[in-house]
Amino acid sequence: MKKHVIYLISALLIASGSLFGQKQFYFGVGGMGLNTWVTNQNNYGLPFEMDYAITIGGGANANIGFDFSKHVGLKIEVGFERLGQTYKDDLFNDTTYTRNVSLNYLEVPLLFKYRTSGKIVRFCVLAGPQFNFLMSAKQKYYKYGKIDTDYIFDKNNKPVKIGEETITERYTSLDVLGRLDLGVDITLVKNLFLNAGLTMAYGFLDVNATNMRIADHTGNYNASHNILVGLNFGINYAIPLGGKK
């Protein structure tokens, strides 16, 4: 019986030592190029809706991560992210209205990571919540090439200039997104690896401030949500913990 206990303890020690040898801490920097949308836009209740146009955003971040084992880990980023939406409205083959909204966020994603084995290339999946804190919101709103000086009334019956450039107060200060990354880690040299892949995220909260949740010209209001899809890339330095990997 004692021999079996000794064998079992020895096996557990060897296994735990092997697992510990797979742990690592890493840190680095990265960036993203994004295609962004703001869903269900309503044009402040005016009797027309603008068409969506391709909108390019992006961001940069610093990150830290910890791999609990060869396959499972956790990654946290802190960075800047520009989201938003571009609109235009063509009447009689003439561009009557254009609007370009830029939403600038401090982004903090908390991502759980799974990766495959591989000495040089490892495929990985990251998923988790991303917290976006609004820093500023700006727009360029033109009517026939000039800033629109018309006014509308918000839900508190307060006059609002449609073409105002700084519109931070028209949006909520926090958005929570569900994020999914698909990509690869590529070892460049010892302890230094490159990561690259596809980033996708969907915002769960209505980004419009309460007083700006104005019904459209049909009398209905639909919440607006951030959506982003793009490419991410970065470089990281790893510090193995508890032995060689």
BATORLO-311423 format. One line per field, with one value per residue: z, y, x of N, C-alpha, C in turn; residue number from 1. Coordinates in pm, 1 decimal. Atoms other than C-alpha are relative to their C-alpha. Layout:
N
nzz = (Z,...)
nyy = (Y,...)
nxx = (X,...)
cazz = (Z,...)
cayy = (Y,...)
caxx = (X,...)
czz = (Z,...)
cyy = (Y,...)
cxx = (X,...)
pos = (NUM,...)
This chain:
245
nzz = (0.0,-7.4,131.0,89.1,-40.3,42.7,146.0,33.0,-35.8,94.8,129.2,-11.9,-5.2,135.1,84.2,-37.4,43.8,144.9,23.5,-42.6,100.7,117.2,-33.2,40.5,-4.4,116.4,15.3,132.0,59.6,117.8,68.9,76.0,106.7,-18.2,69.0,-112.2,25.4,-109.0,52.8,-25.4,-14.0,41.4,29.4,-89.9,26.9,126.7,88.2,95.7,-59.8,81.4,33.1,-61.2,85.9,-60.8,-105.7,-44.1,-132.8,-39.7,-137.7,-44.3,-139.6,-71.2,-55.9,-82.1,2.9,-80.3,43.1,-113.9,45.9,139.7,87.8,-56.7,-56.9,-18.1,56.4,-28.3,77.9,-31.3,118.0,64.3,111.8,69.2,66.3,56.6,120.7,103.1,69.0,103.9,55.8,135.9,52.4,139.3,46.2,-56.2,-140.9,-79.0,-136.4,-37.2,-143.9,-39.7,-145.9,-56.6,-142.5,-49.7,-125.1,-72.3,3.2,-93.2,13.7,-83.7,95.9,-31.8,118.4,21.9,115.2,32.4,-16.6,113.3,-40.5,70.4,26.2,-83.7,25.3,-127.7,-8.4,-118.2,-12.7,-128.6,3.7,22.2,-59.7,72.0,-72.2,99.0,-27.7,75.2,119.9,90.8,127.7,107.7,52.0,103.4,86.4,122.0,-15.2,-110.7,-128.5,-19.1,-115.2,-49.6,-135.9,-33.4,-144.8,-57.4,-75.0,-109.0,67.2,5.4,138.2,30.3,133.9,70.8,53.9,-101.0,25.9,-117.6,-38.1,-101.2,-91.3,67.9,-7.1,-134.3,-36.9,-6.0,83.2,-28.5,122.3,2.6,99.2,42.1,85.5,57.8,54.2,-18.2,-64.7,77.8,-68.0,84.0,-62.9,-133.9,-88.4,73.2,97.1,72.2,8.6,104.2,19.0,27.3,-118.5,18.5,-126.1,7.2,-122.1,-56.8,-55.4,88.3,-12.9,-4.4,-131.4,-23.5,55.9,146.0,53.7,69.2,98.4,139.0,60.3,-4.0,-137.2,-71.9,-39.7,-7.2,-65.5,84.8,-56.4,68.7,58.5,64.0,57.9,56.0,-19.0,-111.3,10.3,-115.5,-30.6,-144.3,-62.3,-96.1,-108.3,-51.9,-146.2,-55.6,84.2,145.4,65.2)
nyy = (-120.0,-115.9,-16.9,-62.1,-140.9,-66.4,-12.6,-99.8,-131.0,-29.1,-32.1,-132.5,-98.0,-11.5,-66.6,-140.8,-65.4,-17.8,-106.8,-125.3,-34.2,-58.4,-132.5,-113.3,-136.3,-74.3,-135.7,-51.4,-106.9,45.8,-94.7,57.3,-72.8,45.6,-48.4,-21.2,-38.7,-31.7,51.6,-63.7,-145.5,-79.8,-133.1,-97.9,-11.7,-68.6,86.5,79.0,75.7,0.1,130.8,33.1,2.4,72.1,-79.0,60.1,-38.9,70.4,-19.2,44.6,42.0,75.9,116.6,97.0,128.0,108.3,134.4,91.2,128.3,-1.2,-33.0,-91.4,-120.9,-119.3,-117.8,-127.4,-111.8,-136.3,-75.7,-98.3,57.7,-93.5,61.7,-102.6,30.5,-101.9,6.9,-99.2,5.4,-53.9,-32.4,-45.4,20.9,-106.0,26.5,-105.3,4.2,95.2,-3.2,87.9,4.3,68.3,29.3,32.9,73.6,76.2,137.2,94.6,135.3,109.9,108.3,134.3,44.1,141.1,12.4,135.1,25.1,-35.0,-64.8,-127.6,-59.0,52.3,-61.9,-34.7,-61.3,-82.9,-46.4,-58.2,-133.1,-117.7,-117.7,-121.5,-122.3,-108.0,-115.7,-112.2,29.7,-114.2,25.7,-98.8,12.1,-102.6,-11.2,-65.6,-38.7,-94.1,51.1,-16.7,-87.5,20.8,50.8,91.4,3.6,132.3,52.9,-93.6,-121.0,-96.2,-15.0,59.2,-34.7,124.5,7.1,-24.7,85.7,82.6,55.8,102.6,13.6,70.1,144.1,52.3,2.0,138.6,106.0,132.9,79.5,136.7,1.2,128.4,-9.2,123.4,-38.4,84.4,-47.3,46.9,-25.1,-61.9,48.3,46.9,-88.2,-109.6,54.7,-87.8,49.4,-63.6,72.1,-67.5,-46.1,-30.0,-36.7,-55.5,-71.5,42.1,-113.9,-109.5,-103.2,-132.4,-50.6,13.4,-111.8,1.0,118.4,-64.4,86.7,-41.2,-66.4,89.6,4.6,110.5,-16.4,122.5,-24.7,2.0,84.7,5.6,125.3,-16.0,115.6,-46.1,77.1,-41.0,42.2,-44.3,68.8,23.7,63.9,100.0,39.2,131.2,11.2,133.2,92.5,-19.7,44.0)
nxx = (83.5,-89.2,-63.2,96.9,11.8,-123.4,7.0,101.5,-54.0,-108.5,60.6,61.0,-107.8,-56.9,99.0,9.8,-123.0,10.2,95.6,-62.5,-99.4,65.2,50.0,-81.8,53.2,-47.6,50.9,-34.0,81.9,71.4,86.2,111.0,66.1,137.5,118.8,90.6,138.9,92.1,126.8,129.0,-9.8,115.1,-51.9,61.3,142.1,27.4,79.5,-77.5,-109.6,-120.9,-55.5,-129.1,-118.4,-112.7,-63.5,-125.6,-46.4,-121.3,-41.2,-131.0,10.5,-102.5,67.4,-71.1,68.2,-53.9,39.7,6.2,-50.9,-41.6,111.2,99.4,-57.1,81.0,-65.7,65.6,-51.3,43.4,-39.0,87.5,73.7,89.2,113.4,86.8,74.8,13.9,127.9,24.5,134.5,2.1,131.8,-3.2,-137.6,-83.7,-29.1,63.2,-50.9,-105.1,-26.3,-109.4,-6.0,-116.9,12.8,-134.3,15.3,-101.3,51.6,-62.8,54.5,-46.3,16.6,-45.7,-73.2,-34.8,-90.1,-44.6,-143.4,-83.4,-123.8,-14.0,131.2,107.1,128.8,60.9,132.0,16.2,137.5,31.9,61.0,-84.2,60.6,-37.6,31.1,-0.2,-84.7,54.9,76.8,2.6,63.1,4.6,135.9,11.5,117.5,-48.1,-139.3,-19.8,46.1,143.6,25.1,135.9,15.9,108.8,19.8,-23.7,113.8,28.6,47.9,-109.4,-47.1,-130.8,-47.6,-26.9,-135.3,-104.3,-115.7,-26.3,130.6,-26.6,114.0,109.8,-27.1,-23.7,-142.4,-49.1,56.6,-54.5,6.0,-49.3,-108.3,-55.4,-118.7,-52.4,-129.7,-117.8,-121.9,-114.1,-126.5,-102.0,-122.4,29.3,75.1,62.9,94.7,91.9,137.9,79.8,124.9,126.1,72.7,141.5,64.1,134.8,35.1,127.7,72.5,38.7,-103.4,61.8,37.5,143.7,76.1,-12.3,67.6,110.8,65.6,-20.3,115.1,115.7,48.6,-64.1,-139.6,-78.4,-128.5,-120.0,-105.7,-129.6,-46.5,-130.4,-68.2,-126.2,-122.7,-85.0,-139.5,-76.6,-125.1,-2.5,-116.5,44.8,-89.5,41.1,2.1,-9.5,-77.2,5.1,123.2)
cazz = (0.0,91.1,-245.5,-429.6,-227.0,-298.8,-671.8,-676.4,-494.2,-721.2,-1031.6,-904.9,-828.7,-1174.1,-1339.4,-1138.3,-1213.4,-1584.4,-1568.7,-1377.9,-1643.8,-1902.1,-1717.9,-1850.3,-1805.8,-2107.9,-2198.1,-2516.5,-2745.0,-3027.8,-3268.6,-3469.3,-3802.3,-3787.2,-3989.7,-3751.9,-3738.4,-3512.8,-3559.5,-3579.7,-3626.1,-3628.1,-3765.1,-3462.3,-3571.3,-3903.5,-4187.3,-4367.3,-4282.3,-4404.0,-4576.4,-4409.2,-4559.6,-4500.0,-4176.0,-4082.3,-3721.5,-3522.3,-3198.4,-3008.1,-2673.7,-2418.0,-2286.6,-2023.8,-2016.9,-1810.9,-1942.1,-1670.3,-1878.2,-2226.5,-2362.8,-2128.1,-2033.4,-1964.1,-2142.6,-2043.1,-2269.1,-2195.8,-2493.8,-2720.2,-2972.3,-3235.4,-3337.5,-3508.4,-3827.0,-4152.0,-4319.0,-4632.7,-4797.2,-5171.9,-5295.4,-5667.8,-5734.0,-5520.8,-5185.5,-4959.1,-4613.7,-4485.4,-4127.6,-3984.6,-3617.6,-3427.7,-3086.8,-2897.1,-2618.7,-2352.0,-2402.9,-2143.4,-2263.9,-2035.2,-2265.4,-2184.1,-2419.0,-2559.1,-2789.7,-2964.0,-2927.6,-3152.2,-3119.8,-3377.1,-3470.0,-3232.0,-3325.4,-3058.1,-2963.1,-2722.4,-2586.9,-2313.4,-2217.3,-2332.6,-2134.6,-2337.5,-2154.5,-2373.4,-2382.6,-2653.2,-2939.1,-3240.6,-3568.8,-3901.5,-4004.9,-4334.6,-4535.0,-4893.4,-4792.9,-4496.2,-4125.2,-4053.6,-3819.7,-3765.0,-3419.2,-3287.8,-2937.3,-2718.8,-2491.8,-2222.0,-2471.6,-2476.4,-2808.8,-2965.5,-3258.1,-3513.6,-3658.1,-3328.8,-3362.9,-3005.8,-2907.6,-2616.2,-2400.2,-2662.6,-2585.0,-2278.8,-2089.5,-2083.3,-2336.0,-2269.0,-2569.9,-2623.2,-2804.3,-2999.1,-3147.9,-3380.9,-3458.8,-3424.5,-3200.5,-3393.3,-3214.0,-3363.9,-3131.6,-2782.4,-2552.1,-2827.8,-3023.1,-3271.6,-3256.9,-3538.4,-3616.0,-3660.4,-3398.6,-3372.3,-3108.5,-3046.7,-2795.5,-2560.5,-2437.6,-2610.6,-2685.1,-2708.5,-2396.6,-2236.7,-2350.9,-2710.9,-2751.6,-2996.7,-3203.1,-3578.6,-3824.5,-3798.3,-3423.3,-3323.0,-3133.3,-3178.9,-2958.8,-3119.4,-3069.5,-3152.3,-3386.9,-3501.0,-3721.3,-3811.1,-3790.1,-3481.2,-3453.1,-3177.5,-3039.5,-2693.3,-2465.0,-2260.6,-1926.0,-1852.6,-1490.4,-1304.5,-1569.6,-1941.8,-2170.8)
cayy = (0.0,240.1,174.4,267.7,590.5,675.6,606.6,821.1,1110.8,1086.6,1090.2,1395.1,1579.2,1502.9,1612.0,1932.3,2007.3,1957.7,2187.0,2452.6,2435.6,2542.2,2863.9,3197.0,3567.3,3796.1,4159.9,4362.7,4614.7,4580.2,4752.1,4698.7,4809.5,4799.0,4824.4,4973.4,5022.5,5188.0,4999.6,5139.1,5498.4,5741.6,6087.1,6275.8,6208.6,6389.1,6256.2,6070.1,5812.5,5839.0,5545.7,5368.1,5413.9,5217.6,5338.2,5269.3,5275.8,5131.9,5127.3,5061.8,4894.4,4760.8,4413.5,4163.0,3793.9,3481.8,3124.6,2888.3,2588.0,2493.5,2563.7,2793.9,3153.8,3502.5,3830.6,4188.5,4491.5,4862.9,5091.7,5343.7,5253.6,5466.1,5347.2,5524.2,5547.6,5743.5,5823.4,5997.6,6078.8,6126.8,6303.6,6345.9,6210.1,6489.4,6443.0,6642.1,6529.2,6366.1,6273.3,6124.0,6020.1,5930.0,5762.5,5752.9,5497.4,5373.4,4997.7,4727.6,4371.9,4070.2,3773.6,3404.6,3230.3,2880.0,2786.2,2474.7,2313.5,2411.9,2513.6,2794.0,2850.9,2811.3,2876.3,3050.1,3161.0,3447.7,3544.4,3760.4,4096.5,4428.2,4744.8,5067.3,5401.0,5696.5,5967.8,6187.0,6189.2,6416.2,6450.9,6629.0,6688.5,6870.3,6984.9,7072.1,7091.9,7326.1,7256.9,7200.1,7479.9,7345.2,7252.3,6963.2,6892.4,6605.9,6398.6,6666.8,6923.3,7092.9,7242.9,7059.1,7188.5,6908.3,6995.2,7046.7,6914.3,6790.1,6555.6,6355.3,6423.9,6256.0,5913.6,5692.1,5684.5,5301.2,5024.6,4653.5,4436.8,4065.8,4006.8,3711.8,3689.1,3413.7,3413.6,3276.8,3319.7,3294.3,3255.4,3487.8,3418.1,3277.9,3446.4,3682.3,3610.3,3783.0,3758.3,3833.8,3752.8,3852.6,4058.8,4074.0,4245.6,4342.7,4604.1,4494.1,4842.0,5127.0,5387.3,5676.4,5890.9,5867.7,6213.0,6136.0,5819.4,5997.1,5806.0,5805.6,5957.2,5648.3,5699.3,5403.1,5400.7,5127.7,5108.7,5175.0,4930.3,4930.8,4657.4,4606.5,4360.8,4387.9,4266.0,4272.1,4242.7,4271.1,4168.5,4022.5,3921.7,3606.0,3514.3,3138.8,3056.4,2750.2,2604.4,2577.3,2545.0)
caxx = (0.0,281.6,446.5,126.3,95.3,460.3,410.0,95.0,260.9,565.8,343.5,152.2,476.2,612.9,287.4,266.1,628.3,562.8,259.1,450.6,718.2,459.6,368.0,482.3,426.3,442.3,393.4,396.2,230.2,-16.9,-250.6,-567.9,-709.8,-1090.2,-1407.1,-1665.9,-2042.6,-2298.5,-2624.4,-2976.0,-2878.0,-3164.2,-3107.8,-3242.5,-3599.9,-3561.4,-3779.3,-3501.4,-3238.2,-2881.2,-2714.0,-2423.6,-2077.5,-1757.3,-1598.7,-1237.2,-1120.7,-836.5,-646.8,-326.6,-264.1,-22.7,-94.3,8.3,-71.0,-24.1,-30.9,-147.0,-44.1,67.6,-279.9,-474.8,-408.5,-541.5,-464.9,-546.0,-508.2,-523.3,-537.6,-705.3,-973.2,-1148.5,-1493.7,-1783.2,-1982.8,-1989.1,-2320.6,-2433.5,-2763.0,-2797.0,-3106.6,-3164.4,-2811.3,-2670.3,-2495.4,-2725.2,-2608.9,-2289.3,-2206.6,-1887.6,-1903.2,-1582.8,-1612.0,-1282.8,-1257.9,-1018.9,-1053.0,-983.9,-1054.2,-1020.7,-959.9,-937.5,-697.4,-666.8,-378.7,-257.2,83.8,368.8,729.6,714.1,347.1,52.4,-310.3,-513.9,-865.2,-930.5,-1272.1,-1414.1,-1565.2,-1423.2,-1494.4,-1493.5,-1480.2,-1574.3,-1308.5,-1460.2,-1707.0,-1684.5,-1866.2,-1858.5,-2217.8,-2261.5,-2561.6,-2474.3,-2107.7,-2161.0,-2206.2,-2573.5,-2689.2,-3041.8,-3170.1,-3377.3,-3509.4,-3386.8,-3611.7,-3585.4,-3714.6,-3374.8,-3258.9,-2964.3,-2760.1,-2750.1,-2409.1,-2222.9,-1867.4,-1810.2,-2093.2,-1950.0,-2257.5,-2478.9,-2327.9,-2300.3,-1970.6,-1946.5,-1997.5,-1948.4,-1865.8,-1830.3,-1501.3,-1361.9,-1011.0,-886.4,-516.7,-166.1,136.6,463.3,796.8,1059.8,1351.0,1375.9,1118.3,999.4,681.1,454.6,76.3,-168.3,-528.8,-891.1,-1078.8,-1459.1,-1672.7,-2034.5,-2152.3,-2429.9,-2528.4,-2709.6,-2441.2,-2689.5,-2728.0,-3072.9,-3182.3,-3074.1,-3280.1,-3503.9,-3758.1,-3705.0,-3950.0,-4172.3,-4215.0,-3993.6,-3666.4,-3404.7,-3096.3,-2757.4,-2469.7,-2099.6,-1977.5,-1619.9,-1431.8,-1065.4,-708.7,-489.9,-113.5,144.9,479.8,542.1,827.6,773.6,926.4,902.9,818.6,929.0,1160.1,1208.9,909.8)
czz = (0.0,-134.7,-97.5,30.8,-47.6,-150.8,-41.3,28.8,-97.4,-135.5,2.3,2.0,-137.5,-91.4,32.6,-39.7,-148.1,-33.7,34.2,-102.5,-123.9,27.5,-51.9,17.0,-122.7,-2.0,-136.5,-42.4,-125.4,-61.3,-77.7,-112.5,-9.3,-104.4,106.4,-47.0,129.9,-51.9,32.8,21.3,-35.9,-8.8,78.0,-31.2,-128.3,-100.2,-111.3,77.2,-94.8,-27.5,71.6,-105.4,73.4,98.3,52.1,136.8,33.0,144.8,25.4,148.4,52.9,65.7,89.7,-3.5,88.8,-52.4,120.0,-34.2,-145.0,-92.3,49.0,63.7,9.9,-50.6,29.6,-83.5,59.3,-117.1,-45.2,-119.8,-61.4,-75.3,-62.4,-126.8,-92.5,-72.9,-114.7,-52.2,-135.7,-44.9,-140.9,-56.3,47.3,147.4,83.4,140.7,10.1,149.6,31.9,151.2,44.7,150.0,50.3,139.7,60.7,9.1,89.8,-16.6,97.6,-77.1,51.9,-128.1,-1.3,-123.7,-19.1,29.3,-126.6,45.6,-62.6,-14.9,86.5,-32.4,132.6,-17.6,130.0,5.0,138.6,-13.5,-27.8,51.1,-70.6,75.7,-96.3,46.5,-71.4,-118.9,-83.7,-128.9,-97.8,-70.4,-98.4,-77.3,-120.1,19.4,111.3,128.0,17.4,128.4,56.1,142.6,5.0,152.5,50.3,82.3,120.4,-52.8,0.3,-144.4,-18.2,-142.8,-71.4,-37.7,97.3,-19.7,116.7,58.4,105.9,88.2,-64.5,8.4,143.5,26.8,-0.7,-101.3,36.8,-123.6,28.3,-112.2,-26.2,-94.2,-47.4,-62.9,25.2,85.3,-76.4,72.5,-99.2,42.8,140.4,82.5,-70.4,-103.8,-54.9,6.8,-106.4,-17.0,-28.7,131.7,-37.5,134.7,-25.9,133.1,48.9,46.0,-108.3,19.7,4.3,144.1,12.9,-66.6,-152.3,-63.3,-63.7,-104.6,-140.7,-57.4,-4.8,140.6,83.1,37.5,8.6,56.6,-98.7,70.1,-83.5,-53.1,-64.4,-48.7,-59.3,28.6,117.2,-20.0,122.1,15.2,151.7,43.1,111.4,102.8,54.9,151.4,40.7,-87.1,-145.4,-54.6,-85.5)
cyy = (125.5,26.8,69.6,149.4,77.9,21.4,110.4,140.5,42.4,42.3,138.8,109.6,23.0,75.6,148.0,76.1,26.5,113.8,134.3,46.0,61.8,142.3,107.7,129.9,72.5,140.0,52.3,114.0,-53.6,110.3,-71.6,94.9,-53.9,56.3,9.3,40.3,48.1,-35.7,91.8,150.0,62.5,143.6,106.6,23.6,72.3,-96.5,-67.5,-71.8,3.2,-143.8,-19.2,4.3,-73.1,92.0,-74.6,56.6,-75.1,26.7,-49.4,-32.8,-53.2,-117.6,-80.4,-130.0,-101.4,-130.9,-93.6,-136.8,15.6,52.4,114.1,121.4,113.2,120.4,124.4,108.5,131.6,85.8,99.8,-66.1,105.8,-78.6,110.7,-44.7,121.3,-22.2,100.4,-19.0,68.4,20.3,54.2,-4.3,110.6,-30.5,115.7,7.4,-99.1,15.9,-103.4,8.3,-80.2,-14.0,-51.1,-59.2,-39.5,-141.3,-90.4,-136.5,-98.2,-127.7,-131.7,-62.9,-151.1,-7.0,-144.8,-14.1,41.6,74.5,137.6,70.4,-68.8,75.8,26.9,64.7,77.6,52.3,57.1,136.8,108.3,121.8,124.2,123.1,117.7,116.4,123.7,-51.5,126.4,-39.1,113.9,-22.0,114.7,-12.1,84.2,58.1,98.5,-60.5,30.0,79.0,-15.1,-55.4,-102.2,3.5,-142.1,-42.2,85.6,134.7,112.1,12.1,-52.1,37.2,-126.4,-12.8,28.7,-96.2,-93.6,-47.5,-109.9,-25.0,-73.4,-152.2,-42.0,-12.9,-140.4,-86.7,-130.2,-86.0,-144.0,-11.3,-141.1,25.4,-139.3,33.4,-100.3,73.2,-61.1,37.7,55.4,-43.5,-43.3,111.0,117.3,-58.4,109.4,-60.1,79.4,-78.7,90.6,35.0,32.3,34.8,62.3,65.1,-37.2,117.5,101.0,114.1,140.7,38.9,-1.0,110.7,6.0,-124.9,43.4,-95.2,51.3,55.4,-88.5,-9.6,-110.1,35.4,-136.9,32.9,-11.4,-76.7,11.4,-140.3,27.3,-134.8,51.0,-93.7,55.7,-53.3,52.9,-78.4,-6.3,-65.9,-89.8,-31.8,-133.4,-2.8,-145.1,-97.6,28.9,-53.5,-121.7)
cxx = (87.3,64.9,-94.4,-17.0,121.5,0.1,-98.0,50.2,109.1,-56.6,-62.2,105.5,61.0,-96.3,-10.5,124.3,-1.4,-94.7,60.0,101.8,-59.5,-48.4,93.9,-77.3,51.9,-61.8,42.4,-89.9,-66.3,-83.9,-107.7,-40.3,-141.5,-96.2,-108.4,-138.6,-63.4,-139.1,-117.6,10.3,-133.8,48.2,-76.5,-148.3,-35.2,-62.7,79.0,110.1,119.2,44.5,133.0,110.0,111.4,72.3,122.6,39.2,127.2,34.2,140.3,-9.9,132.0,-71.3,92.5,-80.0,68.2,-55.3,6.2,58.3,41.6,-109.4,-89.2,66.8,-101.0,78.5,-82.7,67.1,-50.0,43.7,-103.6,-66.5,-91.7,-105.7,-84.6,-68.0,-2.9,-131.9,-1.3,-141.7,0.7,-144.1,14.8,142.7,94.9,21.6,-51.9,58.9,115.4,25.8,107.9,16.1,122.0,-19.8,134.4,-9.5,134.9,-54.5,80.5,-66.5,66.1,-27.6,57.8,54.1,19.7,88.4,41.1,149.1,74.5,123.8,14.7,-135.1,-104.7,-129.4,-69.7,-137.2,-6.3,-142.7,-22.6,-63.0,103.4,-75.7,53.6,-48.9,15.5,87.0,-51.8,-79.1,-8.0,-70.7,27.1,-133.4,-23.8,-130.5,40.3,140.7,28.9,-54.0,-147.9,-25.6,-141.2,1.4,-112.5,-13.8,22.1,-121.9,-36.2,-49.5,104.3,48.4,142.1,38.1,44.4,147.8,111.2,115.5,29.8,-132.4,15.7,-121.2,-117.4,15.0,26.9,150.1,59.7,-72.1,69.4,-21.3,39.8,101.4,49.2,116.4,38.4,133.9,109.6,102.9,117.2,128.7,102.6,139.4,-39.1,-65.7,-68.5,-95.3,-92.2,-138.6,-75.8,-128.7,-117.3,-68.1,-143.7,-61.3,-136.2,-33.8,-138.9,-86.0,-35.8,100.1,-59.5,-32.4,-152.1,-80.8,5.9,-61.4,-131.4,-57.5,28.3,-130.2,-124.9,-59.9,61.3,143.7,65.9,137.8,115.7,111.4,126.7,25.4,135.4,51.9,130.5,115.0,79.1,141.0,74.5,128.3,14.2,130.1,-48.9,107.8,-49.1,10.6,11.1,75.1,-15.4,-130.3,25.5)
pos = (1,2,3,4,5,6,7,8,9,10,11,12,13,14,15,16,17,18,19,20,21,22,23,24,25,26,27,28,29,30,31,32,33,34,35,36,37,38,39,40,41,42,43,44,45,46,47,48,49,50,51,52,53,54,55,56,57,58,59,60,61,62,63,64,65,66,67,68,69,70,71,72,73,74,75,76,77,78,79,80,81,82,83,84,85,86,87,88,89,90,91,92,93,94,95,96,97,98,99,100,101,102,103,104,105,106,107,108,109,110,111,112,113,114,115,116,117,118,119,120,121,122,123,124,125,126,127,128,129,130,131,132,133,134,135,136,137,138,139,140,141,142,143,144,145,146,147,148,149,150,151,152,153,154,155,156,157,158,159,160,161,162,163,164,165,166,167,168,169,170,171,172,173,174,175,176,177,178,179,180,181,182,183,184,185,186,187,188,189,190,191,192,193,194,195,196,197,198,199,200,201,202,203,204,205,206,207,208,209,210,211,212,213,214,215,216,217,218,219,220,221,222,223,224,225,226,227,228,229,230,231,232,233,234,235,236,237,238,239,240,241,242,243,244,245)
